[in-house]
């Protein structure tokens, strides 16, 4: 082992005394002052990052400032938002932030709003606790100013201090940018789920209600059952929960959908389901199966007046593979080689499309965003040979949970 590395040595000595085995543990820690300083700086930066990754706010600024004060080796610090409004200020010792100094810091932050650093230097009049300089360092994420870090010091700032403050500001900016990306990703995920909800076929809803109405007089008990199925289907589809769900819950909602479709088409719609029990608790994107099954029903029935839909969920080691297959008209696979998932969607009688193909593209994007590019939709089709759409999802993935 290199002497320049921090070494944690644990020695287990085994001593046999009178047939008894005695374990003696000793510990020796070796570290240089430089190593300790690096470790402390990294730990402080990590502590600041935990607060800043939630975004720049009054609370996150107050939590991060003690760590930023330590990183800059300053006597006092303050954080401002992108409108130069002070979020919080901090001083670890005697409070240097009096009204006059805070007003000067506010002016410095405002003057740095053009993304140029401002250094205000004053000659000391009193003792050594007098603030000699204010450094207003802009926080820039990409091409946009996201805030200002103001540092107060009792020392005349040299190139080393200014460079350190600039690096700390860049670090703060990167954490704020990552927080914005996380927030944007979360908003996009919510928007995609909302889009899927909006794309649940209006024709299906209209036809389901018509089917229920047709049973009201001829078979009231059947109508009552279908109303409950429809209510449960819509309650699940428009729930306010997160972007993931259990495969078991997704399949349960698909069963409600198919119950309503079978009530409409009768025996002409044949549905076959094969699910391995061990994959029922696998986590999948919310509403990931609905567009696939609805697409299969429409393909299975288009131009044939009936068809077979086969849904399979099987265990494949670390992954779960789910396929939805119909024996409908199929399509030319050349149309799919360019990634045209919308080619799966047959036009309606008036030549338009009701948007189910957008649902397939949506599911493909969400799968890749959650699990990586190896987990998008896979389509197998040929003219007159039906269509099979499959997805592969990992049975366990860090950060993906219900």
N, C-alpha and C positions, 0 to 999 in steps of 0.2 A: 504493500500500500504506500502511496506517496505521502510524504510528511506534509505536503502542501494542502492536503485534503482534510476536511473535518472527519474524524474517525470515531465511530461509536463501536467499542469493542465489548462484547459480552463473553465472558469466560465461564464455562461451567466445569468446575473441578469435581471429579467423582472420587470420593474417598470411601473405602470399605473399612468399617470399624466393627469388629465383632459380628460380621455377617450383615451389618446394616449398611445401606448405601446412603451416603450423605452428599447432597448437591450443594455446592458453594458457588454463588454467583457474584462476580465482581464486574464493575463497569469503569471504563476509562474514556474520557472525552478529551480529544486533542483538537484545538482550533486556534488559528492565528487571529490577531486583532482585525486584519483585513477581511478574513472570512466571516468573523462575527459582524462586522459592519455591513458586508454585502447581504448577509442573512437578515439583519435587522431592516435594511432598506427594502428588500424584497417582501418581507412580511408586512411592512408598513404600506407599501404600494398595493399589496393584495387586499389589505384591510380597507383602503380607500376605494378600491375597485368594487368591492361588494356593495357599497352604498351607491356609487355612481352608475352602476349597471341598471339601476331602477330608473335612471333619467335624472336630469338636473331639476331639483325642486328645493323648497325650503328645508324639508326634512333631510333629504339626501345630502344637501350642502352642509348642514349642521353636523351630520355624522362624518362626512369626509374631511372637513377642515382640520381637525386635530392631526390627522395623518398627513395632510398636505403641508401643514405647518412644520411637521417634523422633516418631511422630505426636502423642503426648501431651506431648512435651518434658519427660518425667519422668526422674528419676535411676535408677529401677528399676521393674520391673513383674512381675506374676505372673498366671497364668491358672488358674482353677478350673473343674471340671465342674459339672454340675447337682446333684451331691451334696456340693458344697463341698470336694471332694478336690483338692489342689493338683496340677496337671499339669506345670507348669514355671515357673521364675522366671528373670529376666534382669536384669543390670546391666552397662552398657557400659564403665564405668570401674572404679574401686575397688569391690570387692564390698561393697555395703551390706547384703546379705542374710545377716546372722549369725543364729544360732539364735533369739535373742530376738526379732529383727524378723520372722523368718519365722513364729514362733508368734503374734505380734501380727497379722500379715497373715492367718493361718489363722482367727483369731478374727473378724477383720473380715469375711472372706469368709462365714463361717458366719452372722454377724449380718445379712448382706445377702441371705441366701437367701430372705427374704420379699419380694424384688424392690424393696426400698427402699435407696437409696444410704446408705452409712455413711462418715462422715468422722471420723477419729481424729486430733486435733491435740495435739502435745506441745510444751512450751517447750524450746528448746535449752539443753543443759547444757554441751556441749563446743564444738568448732569448727564452722565452717560446713558441714561434711560431715554434721552430725547430721541425721537424718531428722525433719523437723518435722511431717509429716502422712502418714497413710495414707488413701487414698480407695478404698473398695470399691464399684464400680459394677456392678450386676446386668446380666447379658446376657439379654434377653428376646426370644424369637421367637414371634410371635403372642401368645398368652396364657400361655405357659409360660416359666419360667426355665430357661435352658440352660447357665448358668455365671455366673462372676463375674470381672471384671477388677479387680485390685488395683494401685494406683499408689502408689509411694513417692516423696515429693518433699522436698527440703531447703528449700523455700519455703512460706510460709503460703499455702494455696490461696485464690484469689479467685474471683469469679463467672466470669471469663474461662476460667481453668483448669478449673473444674468443668464449665463448658459444653462445653469442648473434649473432656474425658474422656467426658462423656455422649454426644457425637456419635461418638467413636471406638467406644464400646461399642455404639451402635446399628448402626454399620457392621459390627462384628464379628458382632453378632447376625444381621444380614441375610445375611452369608456363611454362617454356620452353618445358617440356615434354608434357604438354597438348597442346601447340601450334603445336608440332610435330605430335601429334595424330590427331589434327584437319586437318593439312595439309595432313596427310596420308589418312584420311577418304575422304577428297575432291579428292585426286588423285584416290582413289579406286572408288569413285562414277563416276568420269570421265571415268575411265577404263571400268567400267561396262556398261556405255552408249555406249562407243566405241565398246565393245564386242557385244552388242545388234545390233548395226548398222551392224557390220560385219556378224552377224548371220541372217540378213534378207535374206530369202531363195534365193540363187543364181538361183534355179529352177524357182522361181516366177519371178525374173527379166528377165530371159531368155525367159520364156513362155509369159510374158507380151509383150516383144518386138516382139516376133513371132506373137502374136495375132494382135498387131498393124499393123505389116507388111502385114498380111493377109487381112486387111481392106483397104489398100492403093489403090488397084485397084478397088475393088468391092464397097467400100463405103468410099470415101475420107473424107467426112464430119465427119463420125464416127471415122476414123483414127485420124483426127485432134483433136477431143475431147479427145480421149484416150491418145494421146501424151501429151496434157495439163494436164490430170489427173496424168499421170506417172511423169511428171516434177514436179507437186505440191507434189506428194507423196515423191519423192526422196529429194526434197528441204526441206520438213519438217523433214524427217527421218534423214537427215544429217546436220541439222541446228547446229549452234554454240552456241545456247542458253544454259540455265542452266539445272539442272537435274530434274526440275519439269515443269508441263504444266497444262493447264486447261482441264478438262474432255471434254469440248466442242471441243477444238482443237484436242484432241486425237481421239474423235469420228469422226470428220471431215476427219482426215487422214485415219481412218479405212474405211470410206465410199469410199475414193479414191481407196484403196486397193481392196475393194469388187467390185467396178465398173469395175476394170481391170479383176478380176476373173470371174465376170458374163459375161463379153465380151468373155471370153474364153470358159466357160462351158454352157452359155446360160441358158435356163429355168431349167436345172437340178440342179442348185444351187439356193436355195430359202433362202433368208435372211430376218429375221424379227427383227425389232428394236423397243424397248419399253424404252423410256427414260423420266424420270420425269423432267420437265423444271427446277425445283428448285435445281437440282444437277449439272447443266451444268457448274457452276463456281467453282465446287469443284476442289482442286488441287490434282493431281495424279503424280506419278513418270513418267518421260518422257519415251515414248515407252512401257508403262506398258501393254497396250492392244494388241499391234501388235502380240507378240508371242502367246497369247491366241486365237486370231481370226484366225491366220494362222494355228495353230494346229487344231482348230475346222474345218476349211475348209478341211484340208487334211483328218481328221477323217471322216467328213461327206461324203466325196467322195470316200474314200478308199474302194475298193471292191464292191461298190454299184452303181458307175456311177452317183451319185447325192445325195442330202441330204438337210436337213434344218438346218440353223444356226440361233440361237436366241440370241440376245444381249439385256440384260436388265440392266438398271441403275435406282435404286429406292432409295427413301428417307426413312431412318430408324432412325428418331430422330437425334442424334448427328453424325450419320454415314451415308455414302453412300455405298450401296451394288451394286456391278457390277458383272454380271454373263455372261459367254459365253458358250452356250450349243450346242451340235450337236447330231444328231440322228444316228450316225455312229456305228461302230462295237463295241465300248466300250472296256473294258479290265477287267481282274481279279483284284478286289480291294485288294486282298492279296499282290499284287505287290506294292501297294501304302503305305501299312502300315509301311513299312520300310523307307518311305520318298523318294521312287524312282520316282521322277518326270520324269526321262528320260524314264520310262516305257511307258509314254504317246505317245512317238514318234515311229511311225511304221517305219520299215526299208524300204529303197528304193529297187528297183528291184535287185540291186547287193548286197543286204544285209547290206549296210552301212546306216548311218544316216547323214543328212545334218546339224544337230546342232540345230534344233528348240527347242529340249528338254532343251538344255543349256539355251535358252532364258527364259523358264519357271522357271528354278532354279534361274536364274539371277533376274527375277521379284520378286520371293518369297523372296530372300535375301534383295533386295532393299526395299520392303514393310516393312519387319521386322526392318531393320535398320532405316527407316524413322519414323515409327509409333509404333514400339514395336512388341513383339512376338505374340500378339493377332491379328495381321493384316497380316498374311501370306496368301498364296493361299490355298483354300479349294477345293478338288476334289471329285466329286461324280461320280461313274461309275460302270458298271457291264457288263459282257460279253453280247453283243447283245443289250444293252440298252442305248448306247450312252455315252457321257461324258459331264459333267458340271463342269466348272472351275470358281470359284468365288473369289472375293476379297472384303474386307471391308476396307474402308478408312475413317478417321474422316473428317468431313466437315470443321473443323478448327483445326489447330495444330500450336502452336508457333514455329517459325523458319522455317516452311515449306511454301514457297510461290514461285510464278512464278518470 
